[in-house]
Amino acid sequence: MPGRVFAAVGETLTRALLDGDFPAYAGVMALPLTITPRGDTPYVLHTLADLQADFQLYHDNLKGRGVTDIFRHINEITVLDDAHLRVRCTVHIMVHAQRIVDPFETWFVLVEAAQGWLISEIDSVRGHIRFSLGLSQIKDGAFTPLSDAAGGNDDEA
């Protein structure tokens, strides 16, 4: 059952991001939403306006790269309690049948709410989160900072 829950949420998440469908995206996100770029300070989105701005940046970056699919292979699901799941998955960002960046690990925490299961936390590699914000690029199959001033390794796990 938890695998089916995440599969449905993940499919909605992917379609919304690729199609630019903010209402569908917002429909699978809990507010506040905590986003943790591994190795950096987490940030929290508190309002729909915050969520929409974050969504738009990610959608625009995916569209700019011609991304056609985001596949999340579930590695592990942990039932934290009756209303919370932690999902560890390997993410593949694709343009047709080709991966454009090496697979990376992302963790999601889902919370059961009146409207269904929602993502309340995202923890991913620094480069992925920075790419979603327009601060990193994908080059030669890896996330890389847009400027040397960004510092650090965007592929830190």
N, C-alpha and C positions, 0 to 999 in steps of 0.2 A: 504493500500500500504506500509507504513513504516514497518509493521509487516512482510510482505513478504520479504522486503529488508533485514531485520536483520536475518530472518530465513535462507535465502540463504547464507549470509555472515557467520553466525554461523555454518551452516552445513559444509561449506568449511573449516572454521577454525578448527572444530573438526576433520574432516577427515584428514586434513593436519598434525595436531599435532599427531594423533594416528598412521598414516601411515608413518610418517617421510618425508613428501612431502614438502620440503622447497619452491620450486617454487609456489606451490598452496598457501602456507601460505603467502609468500611475495606478492602474487597477491591480498590479501585482507587487506594488511597493508599499511598505508601511512607513508612516512618518511618526517620529523621526527615523531617518535612515542613516546608519553609521557606515562609512566607507573607510576602510583601512588599506592604504598602500603599504605593503610590507616594508619595514625599515623607515617609514615616515610617520608623521603624526596623523591619526585618524581625523576625519572631518565629518560633520553631521549636517544633514539636510533636514530642516525643520518645517518648511512650508512647501506648498505646491509650486510656488514660483521658483524656489530654490531647486526643487526636483526637475522642473521643466527646463531651467537653464542648464543643469547638469546633463539631462537627457539630450538637449539640442546639441551641445558640444560633442557628445559621443556619437550621436546619429550623423552629424556632419562629417566627423572624422572617418567613420565607417564608410559612408557614402563616397567620400573623397578617395578612398582606397579601392572602391569597387567591390566591397565585401558582399558576398551573396549568401553566406551562411555562417553561423556560429554554432559549433557542435560542442556540447558539454558531456563528456564521458564521466558517469558517476563512479567514483572510486570507493566512497564510503558514505553511509548515512547513519547518523547517530540520533536516536530519539532522546532528547534532553529531558522532556517531560511531556505531558499530554498535549501541550499546545506549542511545543518548539522542536524543530528539527535542525540539525547541523549537517550540511551536505558538502563533502569534499569532492571536487571534480577536476578533471583535466580539460582545459578549454582549447579548442582548435578554431582559429579564425580563418575562414576560407574565401577564396575567389574561385567560384566554380569548384573544380575538383582539386585545387591547389591550396595548400596551407601557405599563408603569407608571413607567418611568424611562428617560431617554434612553439609547440604546445606548452602551456603553463598551468599551474594549479591555482584554483580559486576556491574559497570557502564561502558558503552562504548560510545564514541563519534564517529559517522561515518561522513565522508565528501564525498560528491559526486565529483568524478573526471572523467576525460575523459574515464578511463577504468572501471568505475562503482563506487559503494559505497565501501569505504575503512575505516578501523578502524584507527583513528588518536590519540585516547586516551583510556587508560584502567585504571580504578580505582577499586581496589579490596581489600579484607581484607589482612592484613599484612602477615598472614601465607600462603595464596594462592600464593602471589607474591614471598615470600621467598621459598616456595616449588618449584615454577617454576625455581628458580635460584639454587636449590640444597642446600639451607640453612636451610630448615625445613623439617620435615618428617610428615607422617600421622600415628598417633598412637591412638588407641582406639577411632576412629571416629573424631579426631581433629588434626589440624595442631599444631605441637610442634617444638620448636627450636631444632636443632641438638646438640647444646651445651648450657650450662647455660650462657656462655659469650655473647650469642646473645641478651639476655635481652628481657624484654617485654612479652606481651601475644600475641601469633600468631593469636588468634581469635578475636582481637580487631576489632570492626566494624567501 
